[in-house]
Amino acid sequence: MGLSTSNKDRDSQFVREALEGNQKAFSEIMRLYWKNIEMMLSKKINNKEDVEDIAIATFSKAFDKLDTYSDEYAFSTWLNTIAQNTLVDYFRKKEQVPI
């Protein structure tokens, strides 16, 4: 089942408001999607602190690039892609740490 129109409209509205500097819109986006991102990351990483760090990095990257989001796509899909890429970066950096 796809994203309902009302969720898509709601997300688009929050994105527009966030781009205008509305801090409440940023908070709502985090409130709506934090648990989903955290659960997705927890399936791939066992360390709770690392999950939290990657989730924070995901939202930071998303908010920095919010102007690149197209409401042609579901916001959750866009955010999950950022989370996946942030996770890949995490694993790459972890491999480069000298023992």
C-alpha positions in Angstrom: 0.0 0.0 0.0 1.4 3.4 -1.0 1.7 6.6 1.0 -1.6 8.3 1.4 -2.2 11.6 -0.2 -2.8 13.2 3.2 0.6 12.1 4.5 2.3 13.3 1.3 0.5 16.6 1.6 1.4 16.9 5.3 5.1 16.1 4.6 5.2 18.6 1.8 3.7 21.3 4.0 6.3 20.5 6.8 9.1 20.7 4.2 7.9 24.0 2.9 7.6 25.4 6.4 11.0 24.1 7.4 12.6 25.7 4.4 11.1 29.0 5.5 12.9 28.5 8.9 10.0 27.2 10.9 11.6 25.2 13.8 8.4 23.6 14.7 8.2 22.0 11.2 11.7 20.6 11.7 10.6 19.1 15.0 7.5 17.6 13.5 9.5 15.9 10.8 11.8 14.4 13.4 8.9 13.4 15.6 7.2 11.7 12.6 10.2 9.8 11.3 12.7 9.3 14.1 11.4 5.9 15.2 11.3 4.6 11.7 14.9 5.6 11.0 16.0 4.2 14.3 14.3 0.9 13.7 15.7 0.6 10.3 19.2 1.3 11.6 18.8 -1.0 14.6 18.2 -4.0 12.2 21.7 -3.4 10.8 23.7 -2.2 13.9 23.5 -3.6 17.4 25.2 -0.6 19.2 22.4 1.7 20.4 24.8 4.7 20.6 25.9 4.2 17.0 22.3 3.9 15.9 21.5 7.2 17.6 24.6 8.9 16.1 23.7 7.7 12.6 20.1 8.8 13.0 21.2 12.2 14.1 23.6 12.4 11.1 20.7 11.3 8.8 18.4 14.1 10.0 21.3 16.6 9.9 22.1 15.7 6.3 18.4 15.7 5.4 17.8 19.2 6.9 21.0 20.5 5.2 19.7 19.2 1.8 16.0 19.8 2.3 15.9 22.1 -0.6 16.8 19.2 -2.9 13.7 17.2 -1.8 11.1 16.7 -4.5 7.5 16.0 -3.3 7.2 13.9 -6.4 8.4 11.2 -4.1 7.5 10.1 -0.6 9.5 12.0 2.0 10.0 8.7 3.9 11.7 7.2 0.8 14.0 10.2 0.5 14.9 10.1 4.2 15.4 6.4 4.2 17.8 6.8 1.2 19.8 9.3 3.2 19.8 7.0 6.2 21.1 4.1 4.1 23.9 6.2 2.6 24.8 7.5 6.0 25.0 3.9 7.2 27.3 3.0 4.3 29.5 5.9 5.2 29.6 4.6 8.8 30.7 1.2 7.7 33.3 2.6 5.4 34.8 4.8 8.1 34.7 1.8 10.6 36.8 -0.3 8.2 39.4 2.5 7.9 40.1 2.7 11.6 43.5 1.3 12.3 43.6 -1.5 14.8 
